[in-house]
């Protein structure tokens, strides 16, 4: 965040929310398997995310940029 042209750090405090994060993802997975809810992400979105994660690790390992197909 910038104040008066200078960067400053600000803490962001949020209240716990069961609709966010790992808890919601786990609930959605179970409900999707049971057939009572649609997955939060499509298989195509999951694959795209894994490509990004894999490229991130490869780039960190090699110290070079990694193209994502």
C-alpha positions in Angstrom: 0.0 0.0 0.0 1.2 3.5 -0.7 0.7 6.5 1.5 2.1 9.9 0.6 4.2 8.2 -2.2 5.8 5.7 0.2 5.2 2.0 0.5 3.8 0.9 3.9 2.9 -2.5 5.3 -0.6 -3.1 6.5 -1.9 -6.1 8.2 -5.1 -7.6 6.8 -7.2 -9.2 9.5 -10.1 -11.5 8.3 -12.6 -13.4 10.3 -12.6 -17.2 9.8 -15.1 -18.2 7.1 -16.1 -21.8 6.3 -16.9 -20.7 2.7 -13.2 -20.1 2.1 -10.0 -22.1 1.9 -9.3 -25.7 2.6 -12.4 -26.4 4.6 -14.7 -25.3 1.7 -12.6 -27.1 -0.8 -12.8 -30.3 1.2 -16.6 -29.9 1.7 -17.0 -29.3 -2.0 -15.0 -32.4 -3.0 -17.1 -34.6 -0.7 -20.4 -33.1 -1.9 -19.2 -33.4 -5.6 -18.4 -37.1 -5.1 -21.8 -37.6 -3.5 -23.4 -35.8 -6.5 -25.1 -33.1 -4.5 -22.9 -30.2 -5.6 -20.9 -29.2 -8.7 -17.1 -29.0 -8.3 -15.8 -25.5 -7.6 -13.2 -26.0 -10.4 -13.4 -27.8 -13.7 -10.9 -30.5 -14.6 -9.4 -28.1 -17.1 -8.9 -25.5 -14.5 -7.2 -28.0 -12.2 -4.9 -29.1 -15.0 -4.0 -25.5 -15.8 -3.2 -24.8 -12.1 -1.0 -27.9 -11.9 0.9 -26.7 -15.0 1.5 -23.4 -13.3 2.7 -25.1 -10.0 5.0 -27.5 -11.9 6.5 -24.6 -13.9 7.0 -22.6 -10.7 8.9 -25.5 -9.1 11.0 -26.1 -12.2 11.8 -22.4 -12.5 12.9 -22.3 -8.9 15.0 -25.4 -9.4 16.7 -24.2 -12.6 16.7 -20.4 -12.0 15.3 -20.0 -15.5 11.9 -18.9 -16.8 9.7 -21.9 -17.7 7.1 -21.6 -20.5 3.6 -23.0 -19.7 1.8 -24.7 -22.6 
